[in-house]
């Protein structure tokens, strides 16, 4: 198991101007490739980038289904 946190790779901020952090907890084989924050950004961000782009500027709160990654 590994946990990693990094700022939004696109430099996006929330409505108040704060940096948006992305936090991940990875179990199993996926955790084997994450040995640093850099590794986390390189390996994990591509898995969620498209979904985050979809909900970032949405007019409504994302559903649980929008945020579920398996």
SULBELPE-V978746 format. One record per residue. N is the residue number from 0. RES is the residue in one letter. PSI is psi in whole degrees, -180 to 180 (none if undefined). OMEGA is omega as a letter, one per 30 degrees, with the letter a starting at -180 (999 if undefined). D_FIRST is the distance of its C-alpha to the first C-alpha in Angstrom with 2 decimals. Layout:
n->{N	N}
res->{RES	RES}
psi->{PSI	PSI}
omega->{OMEGA	OMEGA}
d_first->{D_FIRST	D_FIRST}
This chain:
n->{0	1	2	3	4	5	6	7	8	9	10	11	12	13	14	15	16	17	18	19	20	21	22	23	24	25	26	27	28	29	30	31	32	33	34	35	36	37	38	39	40	41	42	43	44	45	46	47	48	49	50	51	52	53	54	55	56	57	58	59	60	61	62	63	64	65	66	67	68	69}
res->{X	X	X	X	X	X	X	X	X	X	X	X	X	X	X	X	X	X	X	X	X	X	X	X	X	X	X	X	X	X	X	X	X	X	X	X	X	X	X	X	X	X	X	X	X	X	X	X	X	X	X	X	X	X	X	X	X	X	X	X	X	X	X	X	X	X	X	X	X	X}
psi->{142	147	142	147	133	156	160	123	-22	-2	15	154	161	-180	-25	0	7	147	138	114	149	126	134	143	124	134	161	-150	-31	-29	-21	-24	-4	101	0	170	-42	-48	-43	-46	-42	-36	-32	-41	-43	-25	-25	-8	-48	-41	-40	-42	-38	-39	-16	-48	15	150	-15	159	136	148	168	-40	-36	-28	4	127	124	none}
omega->{l	l	a	l	l	l	a	a	l	l	a	l	l	a	l	l	a	l	l	l	l	a	a	l	a	l	l	a	l	a	a	a	a	l	a	l	l	l	l	a	a	a	a	a	l	l	a	a	a	l	l	l	a	a	a	a	a	l	a	l	a	l	l	l	l	a	a	l	l	999}
d_first->{0.00	3.79	7.00	10.32	13.88	17.02	20.60	22.07	22.78	26.21	27.09	27.72	28.38	28.93	32.50	32.77	31.85	28.44	25.65	23.23	19.61	16.86	13.51	10.42	7.07	5.56	4.48	6.45	8.77	8.50	5.58	8.22	10.75	9.51	10.75	12.90	14.17	16.60	14.19	12.50	16.07	17.26	14.77	13.78	17.13	19.22	17.43	18.53	21.50	24.20	23.18	22.99	26.37	27.75	26.99	27.50	31.29	31.73	34.49	32.64	29.36	26.79	26.24	23.04	23.62	23.90	20.42	18.61	16.42	15.28}
